Amino acid sequence: MSAAMWTAEWFLLGRDAYYRKFEIYSMAWQNEVNVEHYIATAASYGGPIAIRRDDQKFLKVQGSGQPIITVYSGSGKQISSFKWTRRPIVHMGWTNDEELLCIQEDGMLVKHNMFGKFLHTFNISQKIQDSKVIDAKIFISPQNFTGIAVMTSNFKIFVVNNIEDPKTRQLSDLPRSGIHPTSWTIVSEDTTEVLLARGVELYRLKQDEHHTSSMLEPDIMNKYTSIIKMSVSLNAGHLALFTDSGYLWLGSTDLRKKYCEIDCDIIYTPKQMLWCGNEAVVLYWEKDNTFLIVGKHGNKVAHFYDSSVFLVPEIDGIRIISNTHHELLQKVPEVVQKIFRINSTEPGSFLLEASKQFQKGSHKANEYICLVKNDLETAVNQCIEAVGYEFDTDIQKTLIRAAQFGKCFIPDMRSDSYVEICRLLRVLNAVRDPKVGIPITITQFNYMGRRKQGILKRLITRNYYYLALQIARYLKLPEKEGISYILVHWAKYKVSQSHLEEESVAREIAEKLGYSSGISYSEIASTASDYGRRKLAIKLLDYESKASDQVRLLLELGENTPALVKAIESGDTDLIYMVILKLREKMPLGDFKMTIRNFPVAQSLYIKYCKEHHTQALNEIYIQEDDFCAQAETFILESLDDKKEHMKDALLTSALEAYKKGRKDLYVAMCDETIKLIRFQREVEDKVPGAKNKFKGKSVHETCKLLLEMKETKLPEKFKNDFKIPDKRYWWLKISSLANQENWLELEKFSKLKRSPIGYAPFVDVCLQNGNKEEALKYLPKVNEDIKVKYCIKAGCFDEAADIAFQQRDMQSLLYIKSKCGYQLSQNQLVERINAMVRQLDSKK
């Protein structure tokens, strides 16, 4: 094929702006569909086409007459067809994910997939119900969300910026007027706004319903009575206005800059007006099938069609779909221009010619190579870059051969980009095949991003799982983003086929998926559950390796016991707790108790949980198990809670009764004593001034000590008798209390009351502890003989201690006393006496 043939579809729009319009497909529907009779819409990135009959055109209808929506691939191959049984459709379009949106006149948005399966619906705004929707538009926000805008019969506009998270906003109102809007368009930048024309007036409506819009004044030189069509470029930077006088105005969206204003020679309203990229505007009039392309600088080119067409905007051009053909209009990429433009002197152009001459076996190949020997790498890169923009496989082969030929003369050139483009071309050609029908360009492919599985998602949506797998393997995508991702979606599709037997479906899925990383059987099982195939979902969960996902879905399916078993088998206590608490919420209390009773691990963990968070439930378990001791312990623990102070007596009484049933006599007595103590303490606090809250939580020992410190006379004795405090303990408490109070007279009286059950050594101790040696000496003679030496030393009576030690013939004590005397001069006589005593005792041995 000659270079002239390769550029035959090019045309010049302005000085250096080349555009081309070439055929992608010959439409398979050409014997079935007449575009003129239908309202059509197509998804971006080479997406499917949806058509429905135009109600405003009179046609012969067969069947019931109900509206039918038919979906086709880009090549015109039918994908699905379904009847529309809802309210009348005002507007129809597609989301970025190739989901069909239908906006009804009652303000409802209805979403289907391309196979006609209902997905979702929501009401755009309650305010719309008072009127009705008369027009709507679907747009893509800069954040890549699909949004909608609707106009009601009272000319109010409502916007939803993201249909996946629908939050409706009403735009500012127009000034009151009897003139109806003549055209409007969306400007989607940081915020979504609307440009609306009303006759000669132009307004920008913002997201503030309480603000009244002010009128804009575009710099339109030629007279007109209304703006009848508007269009904003995909980057939201450029605006096209078409007036009823037949003039087209091009400028910036903020109206500050005017590019041109030209006469289109047609005064009636174009059916479509769209931007082709950001450099040109395309207008189409259905009346005479005129197709006009206008550049930003006022250059224009007209084309004419034999039948009706409709236009689909893309990020890098416009798709033109007719009864017989599917074409693409785009600006010729710069690198393609450099190579194929007539008389081009670019390195890539010379390399292409050298390759062609080499294929012919001509010596001219060497001459062309010599022309670019200093720029061979640039030439190779130009061919590699250009080949991605071509749909024609013959041109692709020619450019690839040229790049390969050029590489042979560059010994150190890396082949990465060459290998990459070859891989990419095979993928693009595979999805462009008419059987698949996705006419995606390399620009669109890169914009979607391979890492986000852009093209794989589109193949999966069409159920082309095998092709998707081949592409994932060929592009060497990570398993989680490629093969595993596709297989999971294939499995979801498989479980949706209700006519297939569940056992065979589960087996087939398990065989295909195995236990590969990135495979979530719980996700597949959840889909099976959504389709009402509960048994299949349970079977699939047996293959799930992640216990938390397995258990969660089993609970959702109402499989409570299997969920508990799986949680216990996992050994994850947090997971077991989650199951237990979910079961307690969902099941009747009796059934719940009987269920966990069969699982000792679950029972133990539930008891542990109840101890910390739910004592009443814990007690119910113990009652069920006739565990009286545990019941009593629960009551006792509750009685220690300060918040339940008012219930303390009742709780301890309950504990006492539980111990009685369990025949624990010792614990019964202890509970009884505790109740008795609490009541006594309460009585004292009520009767004795200054005793409020002093006895709370005190033991018998501490209570008796407090009573003595309060200088009560009769109460301590009564308390001692009532609570059977031993005499020895009571005497210790009494003498300590009196000594601490320095009530030496009472202490002496108490010592003479009767013979001390603890002896008189404690009297000496308490006196010395409180710094009263004189008082201690009073009790020293009464101290038992076996410890008298020790207490004489404590009191500092070394002479008496020495005499007693000598009388007791205690050599060790004498030596100890001697060491205590030290080297003090005042004690020299005592030391000599002790030495004499020691010698005397030694002589008697």
Secondary structure, 3 states (H helix, E strand, C coil): CCHHHHCCCEEECCCCCEEEEEEEEECCCCCCCCHHHEEEEECCCCCCEEEEECCCCCCCCCCCCCCEEEEECCCCCEEEEEECCCCCEEEEEECCCCCEEEEECCCEEEEECCCCCEEEEEECCHHHHHCCEEEEEEEECCCCCEEEEEEECCCCEEEECCCCCCCEEECCECCCCCCCCCEEEEEECCCEEEEEEECCEEEEECCCCCCECCEECCCCCCCCCCEEEEEECCCCCEEEEEECCCEEEEEECCCCCEEEEEECCCCCCCCEEEEECCCEEEEEECCCCEEEEEECCCCEEEEECCCCEEEEEECCEEEEEECCEEEEEEECCHHHHHHHCCCCCCHHHHHHHHHHHHHHCCCHHHHHHHHCCCCHHHHHHHHHHHHCCCCCHHHHHHHHHHHHHHHCCCCCCCCHHHHHHHHHHHHHHHHHCCCCCCCCCHHHHHHHCHHHCHHHHHHHHCCCHHHHHHHHHHCCCCCCCCHHHHHHHHHHHHHCCCCCCHHHHHHHHHHHHCCCCCCCHHHHHHHHHHCCCHHHHHHHHCCCCCHHHHHHHHHHCCCHHHHHHHHHHHCCHHHHHHHHHHHHHHCCHHHHHHHHHCCHHHHHHHHHHHHHHCHHHHHHHHHHCCCHHHHHHHHHHHHCCHHHHHHHHHHHHHHHHHHHHCCCHHHHHHHHHHHHHHHHHHHHHHHCCCCCCCCCCCCHHHHHHHHHHCCCCHHHHHHHHHCCCCHHHHHHHHHHHHHHCCCHHHHHHHHHHCCCCCCCHHHHHHHHHCCCHHHHHHHHHHCCHHHHHHHHHHCCCHHHHHHHHHHCCCHHHHHHHHHHHCCCHHHHHHHHHHHHHHHHHHHCC
